[in-house]
Amino acid sequence: MTNADNFVDSTEIRPVSSKSLYDKCWELAHNLWWSWHPDVIAMFRDLAPERWRKLDHNPIALLREFTPEALETRASEMVLESRINYAYRRMNQYMDSRPEWAAQNVGVLGSKPVAYFSLEFGIHESVPIYSGGLGILAGDHVKSASGLGVPLVAVGLFYDQGYFKQFLDHEGWQQEEYLRTNIDNLPMQPVFDKEGQRLIVKIETDSGAIHARVWKMQVGRVDLYLLDCDLPENGESDRGLTSRLYGGDSRMRIRQEMVVGIGGVRALHALGIHPGVFHLNEGHCAFATLEAVRCAMEDDGISFDEAVRRIAQATCFTTHTPVPAGHDRFAPDLVQEHLGPLQRQLGIDFHQLMSMGRVDVNDHGEYFCMTVLGLKLSRRANAVSCLHGIVSRKMWAPLWPKRSENEVPIGHITNGVHLASWLAWQMQTLFDRYFKPDWIDRHWLPETWNEVEKIDPGELWETHLTLKSLMLEFVERRVKRQSARRGENREISMDPNVLTIGFARRFATYKRATLMMQDFDRLLRMMDDAKRPIQFVFAGKAHPQDKPGKEFIQRITQLAKDERFHNRFVFVEDYDINVARHLVQGVDVWLNNPRRPLEASGTSGQKALLNGVLNCSILDGWWAEAFDGSNGFAIGSGSSHADDAKTDARDAASLMDVLENQVIPMYYHRDSDGLPHFWIRRMMNSLRTMAWRFSAQRMVADYVLEAYLPAAGGVTCDMNFRQ
Ligand SMILES: *Cc1c(COP(=O)(O)O)cnc(C)c1O
């Protein structure tokens, strides 16, 4: 991995003491390590709190508003010198150290790193190259690999317009706005080749070549390489190829996927990085396998068949969706146009190429499916929760006609979240007082959370209320701002004593954001209850082409304006990591009601539980394996009707029952000391039984032990690592 550093314009090495505060801040801002250290974030914020907020929490943009002298002055006014020095020292210590876990566990990966491919990475709100859960998961994977010291390089695309900004018009209809990100404000360094030229990779197609330049972002100890097509070498239309995430038609999509997969492998090759493992985060990146096969044939003079065996052995594939439309499929002529050159270099015919992406290789009309390619060209494939494993084995059983469904070689590794990114510092400080000193390093081990029992219930509750108030203030501020934008000047005041339910995620229809509205009168009664009312905070974007998803949003905004609901329905626009962080840290209940079994895992509820928020969820995705009867609330009994309408009606009734008979009474039941002891008991159960298990560090450790090491070590016998 370090080979790569030779080609990167790295800052010269000087004795630490000679660096100015400005230089130290600049270096801190250029390693996204800062993004999961609340004290470092607070340090940047305190340099200029108003600007910090305006600049989307972007430290580089902030620093560019200071001269080094002005920064010195400001730092001394705010007594920030020692905080800057301390942060700087800690970051360097982090970068120079090798975690014990890695020393003991990474084995052969030490010389042959993992190459992790993903179309999106959600690391921080100031780096807008993600859209939702898949990207956040990739970001959390990278951060956790850094934390454990796993040798891993990540590969993705740089989108200069990212995903859209959402705002709602007077009718509550979602509008999309694409803003150009200023590259100078991002922690990206240009990457150079061995001759000191800007590294540009070229990807041939039968209708001309696509060029992409390479950037590097530092995420703790992990290098994240991002490819970007905005180059004069490209024609006008290709210059915008990587402008937007999920913005184009299937032609644009196949070209993007070639850039990340084929271009990504070429970039690593050019940098002298020789991965021992290829990890494909979803089918989008599966072209990487074909390019890796080509490289193996060229470098080692082996046959196509042998190269396929070798690359499949080294490849781990993670599938993320049981929704059929979620799998990319390309028409044969589109594949021919784009993969023609690669197919000829591989020495295979077009039919052979198409076979790698087809379930039925004899069906010449079948489209080329990226998930099929990923499954065929990897020796290890996994789903992202136990239930999703079952669903995926069923879904892809036709690929293994000789096997029974439960012998289909797709295992599962359940998703998790990066604790330091999602845990509120107030909660962390509370845990610090009760847990053993290095608990954060061991947070993914079950014994760490036994200490939860020692926490004083009153303190846990007070901490939660603090976070709840901060969240409600944030929501009020946002509502004021977004209504001002529409010229409506609406202001609301939210009562912290009211049971507050959060629902924030993409507005895909299967997530059923409006399920609670099926029995409108019953809902109204609950929200209008004088003694025990409830309120909802919503957020989430619908895909620009998803009309039903947008209708869900509109429905919610109508209720938000309906006086009978007393402002107890609130929609926060432009859901992103920042909004997510506020909501998962401050609501009382996190609601999740997808149509089972379509939520592969879900991760937002895992973020919520870390902060003492209780989950109330359909038994789908991660919750199907997490709920134990006393660590949250379950909607339904974990079964679905063949008829969607019946499932929806049944789940809606169950949701209302759970709220009315369990959630609301438990929340409002107070003992003589004013505390909801039954509720707090559940918060503690939730933390103790789940905080370690749904950690991304546990997840990455599982990937290392169950997927990466066998893949890198050439262990071929175990194709099914189902737990
Ligand atoms: C965590 C997160 C998601 C994923 O949430 P799900 O519950 O898995 O749908 C999506 N968007 C943002 C901004 C997130 O932080």
The ligand as a Gaussian input file, in Angstrom:
#p B3LYP/6-31G(d) Opt

LIG

0 1
 C      -28.003000       5.387000       8.018000
 C      -28.480000       6.195000       6.876000
 C      -29.267000       5.609000       5.884000
 C      -29.685000       4.167000       5.935000
 O      -30.807000       4.020000       6.734000
 P      -31.739000       2.743000       6.586000
 O      -32.501000       2.636000       7.820000
 O      -30.796000       1.597000       6.384000
 O      -32.572000       2.946000       5.390000
 C      -29.690000       6.402000       4.827000
 N      -29.351000       7.703000       4.747000
 C      -28.605000       8.300000       5.688000
 C      -28.262000       9.739000       5.536000
 C      -28.139000       7.565000       6.785000
 O      -27.376000       8.173000       7.706000

